[in-house]
């Protein structure tokens, strides 16, 4: 298996494809993870996701996995940038 394929397989153990996640800035707007890709410029794994708000455009977003998983400061607290939603 190539290094890139191994990186994507490892990402799939950290972020669940098909699951809904909320971004800390817009917790009311769910995003569905659709898969993973490799950012060509850096060979970094990125999470592919789409907003699930009714009427939203079907835009596919990509965010580096490292950014997806990181903790951020918000309202004086350290929280995850994205959190998985219970369905």
Backbone as CSV, one residue per row, in Angstrom:
resi,resn,N_x,N_y,N_z,CA_x,CA_y,CA_z,C_x,C_y,C_z
1,UNK,0.856,-1.182,0.000,0.000,0.000,0.000,0.899,1.242,0.000
2,UNK,0.538,2.227,-0.796,1.335,3.453,-0.859,1.157,4.283,0.403
3,UNK,2.095,5.171,0.635,2.041,6.055,1.804,0.753,6.878,1.798
4,UNK,0.345,7.398,0.634,-0.878,8.208,0.559,-2.108,7.369,0.905
5,UNK,-2.164,6.127,0.427,-3.286,5.241,0.745,-3.299,4.921,2.231
6,UNK,-2.130,4.733,2.819,-2.047,4.483,4.264,-2.528,5.695,5.046
7,UNK,-2.156,6.884,4.592,-2.587,8.118,5.261,-4.107,8.265,5.220
8,UNK,-4.714,7.950,4.084,-6.177,8.049,3.968,-6.848,6.996,4.846
9,UNK,-6.309,5.785,4.876,-6.872,4.741,5.740,-6.792,5.166,7.208
10,UNK,-5.692,5.770,7.607,-5.543,6.248,8.985,-6.546,7.363,9.286
11,UNK,-6.788,8.254,8.318,-7.755,9.345,8.500,-9.151,8.787,8.734
12,UNK,-9.479,7.700,8.039,-10.791,7.081,8.189,-11.033,6.507,9.574
13,UNK,-9.975,6.299,10.330,-10.115,5.834,11.715,-10.326,6.997,12.680
14,UNK,-10.022,8.203,12.220,-10.148,9.394,13.061,-11.422,10.187,12.792
15,UNK,-11.874,10.178,11.549,-13.070,10.920,11.133,-13.953,9.952,10.367
16,UNK,-15.207,9.840,10.780,-16.116,8.854,10.197,-16.794,9.365,8.930
17,UNK,-16.564,8.672,7.828,-17.241,9.001,6.571,-18.740,8.741,6.726
18,UNK,-19.561,9.679,6.259,-21.010,9.567,6.346,-21.595,10.182,7.596
19,UNK,-20.764,10.451,8.590,-21.251,11.021,9.853,-21.457,12.527,9.720
20,UNK,-22.276,13.058,10.627,-22.516,14.496,10.698,-21.626,15.106,11.763
21,UNK,-21.070,16.268,11.439,-20.208,16.998,12.355,-20.679,18.445,12.408
22,UNK,-20.391,19.118,13.515,-20.703,20.543,13.657,-19.398,21.309,13.832
23,UNK,-19.309,22.460,13.177,-18.171,23.373,13.337,-18.465,24.263,14.534
24,UNK,-17.467,24.577,15.312,-17.683,25.343,16.536,-18.307,26.712,16.296
25,UNK,-18.081,27.317,15.144,-18.660,28.649,14.877,-20.133,28.589,14.479
26,UNK,-20.560,27.459,13.927,-21.942,27.310,13.463,-22.483,25.956,13.939
27,UNK,-22.657,25.774,15.239,-23.055,24.456,15.757,-24.429,23.994,15.284
28,UNK,-25.253,24.912,14.793,-26.588,24.558,14.325,-26.577,24.013,12.897
29,UNK,-25.461,24.159,12.181,-25.369,23.740,10.789,-24.548,22.454,10.683
30,UNK,-25.205,21.326,10.408,-24.440,20.078,10.297,-23.731,19.957,8.949
31,UNK,-22.596,19.298,8.994,-21.823,18.976,7.798,-21.666,17.459,7.732
32,UNK,-21.862,16.885,6.541,-21.676,15.449,6.356,-20.315,15.192,5.716
33,UNK,-19.541,14.336,6.358,-18.246,13.946,5.798,-18.516,12.979,4.658
34,UNK,-17.963,13.301,3.484,-18.199,12.472,2.301,-16.993,11.608,1.941
35,UNK,-15.840,11.934,2.480,-14.649,11.142,2.199,-13.392,11.929,2.470
36,UNK,-12.322,11.507,1.812,-11.008,12.115,2.014,-10.346,12.322,0.661
37,UNK,-9.389,13.217,0.646,-8.609,13.454,-0.553,-7.189,13.817,-0.144
38,UNK,-6.332,13.936,-1.120,-4.965,14.377,-0.880,-4.821,15.772,-1.477
39,UNK,-4.315,16.708,-0.691,-4.042,18.045,-1.203,-2.745,17.975,-2.015
40,UNK,-2.858,18.208,-3.282,-1.751,18.028,-4.223,-0.532,18.860,-3.853
41,UNK,-0.728,20.058,-3.368,0.388,20.955,-3.083,1.262,20.468,-1.933
42,UNK,0.669,19.697,-1.008,1.421,19.307,0.196,1.404,17.808,0.483
43,UNK,0.639,17.046,-0.274,0.437,15.608,-0.017,-0.224,15.351,1.337
44,UNK,-0.916,16.357,1.867,-1.614,16.213,3.144,-3.019,15.674,2.902
45,UNK,-3.478,14.825,3.820,-4.849,14.310,3.751,-5.812,15.431,4.137
46,UNK,-6.920,15.514,3.404,-7.963,16.489,3.718,-9.299,15.768,3.823
47,UNK,-10.174,16.314,4.663,-11.527,15.804,4.853,-12.429,16.503,3.847
48,UNK,-13.255,15.731,3.140,-14.254,16.284,2.226,-15.593,16.303,2.940
49,UNK,-16.295,17.421,2.878,-17.571,17.528,3.594,-18.496,18.520,2.907
50,UNK,-19.811,18.355,3.192,-20.840,19.213,2.595,-21.809,19.687,3.673
51,UNK,-22.259,20.942,3.553,-23.281,21.471,4.448,-24.587,20.719,4.209
52,UNK,-25.330,20.461,5.278,-26.584,19.721,5.183,-27.800,20.586,5.478
53,UNK,-27.638,21.894,5.412,-28.748,22.811,5.646,-29.689,22.783,4.451
54,UNK,-31.014,22.672,4.690,-31.958,22.693,3.571,-31.787,23.973,2.754
55,UNK,-31.735,23.825,1.447,-31.596,24.958,0.561,-30.164,25.404,0.328
56,UNK,-29.208,24.784,1.025,-27.814,25.185,0.815,-27.305,24.621,-0.511
57,UNK,-26.365,25.305,-1.080,-25.782,24.853,-2.331,-25.010,23.556,-2.092
58,UNK,-25.017,22.641,-3.059,-24.277,21.383,-2.907,-22.785,21.588,-3.160
59,UNK,-22.138,22.307,-2.248,-20.723,22.628,-2.381,-19.917,21.641,-1.554
60,UNK,-18.888,21.095,-2.155,-17.991,20.182,-1.471,-16.805,20.981,-0.951
61,UNK,-16.573,20.884,0.353,-15.459,21.576,0.990,-14.350,20.575,1.282
62,UNK,-13.119,21.067,1.347,-11.975,20.250,1.750,-11.209,21.011,2.821
63,UNK,-10.893,20.329,3.907,-10.121,20.931,4.987,-9.032,19.946,5.380
64,UNK,-7.806,20.426,5.550,-6.751,19.512,5.981,-7.154,18.762,7.262
65,UNK,-6.840,17.487,7.298,-7.173,16.667,8.457,-6.609,17.271,9.735
66,UNK,-5.393,17.781,9.676,-4.781,18.373,10.873,-5.613,19.536,11.402
67,UNK,-6.170,20.340,10.512,-7.031,21.456,10.912,-8.373,20.939,11.433
68,UNK,-8.932,19.923,10.767,-10.207,19.334,11.183,-10.137,18.854,12.632
69,UNK,-9.031,18.236,12.989,-8.890,17.612,14.309,-8.404,18.550,15.408
70,UNK,-7.959,19.736,15.049,-7.325,20.579,16.050,-8.316,21.211,17.018
71,UNK,-7.784,21.571,18.167,-8.547,22.303,19.174,-8.321,23.793,18.943
72,UNK,-9.346,24.585,19.258,-9.276,26.034,19.082,-9.757,26.709,20.362
73,UNK,-9.365,27.955,20.536,-9.851,28.763,21.661,-11.133,29.466,21.217
74,UNK,-12.196,29.320,22.014,-13.474,29.961,21.693,-14.178,30.308,22.993
75,UNK,-14.508,31.573,23.158,-15.176,32.057,24.373,-14.421,31.628,25.630
76,UNK,-13.089,31.711,25.567,-12.269,31.404,26.732,-12.099,29.924,27.027
77,UNK,-12.567,29.064,26.133,-12.455,27.621,26.334,-11.697,27.004,25.167
78,UNK,-11.054,25.887,25.420,-10.428,25.122,24.356,-11.405,24.030,23.950
79,UNK,-11.802,24.050,22.677,-12.773,23.090,22.155,-12.280,22.557,20.814
80,UNK,-12.877,21.472,20.364,-12.545,20.930,19.055,-13.158,21.800,17.956
81,UNK,-12.431,21.951,16.848,-12.950,22.714,15.709,-14.230,22.057,15.183
82,UNK,-14.229,20.737,15.039,-15.403,19.972,14.617,-15.712,18.918,15.664
83,UNK,-16.992,18.737,15.937,-17.385,17.653,16.842,-18.433,16.801,16.144
84,UNK,-18.323,15.511,16.374,-19.262,14.576,15.767,-20.610,14.712,16.460
85,UNK,-21.685,14.719,15.667,-23.040,14.830,16.202,-23.639,13.439,16.410
86,UNK,-24.428,13.316,17.435,-25.188,12.079,17.656,-26.389,12.103,16.729
87,UNK,-26.691,10.971,16.138,-27.839,10.926,15.224,-28.932,10.080,15.814
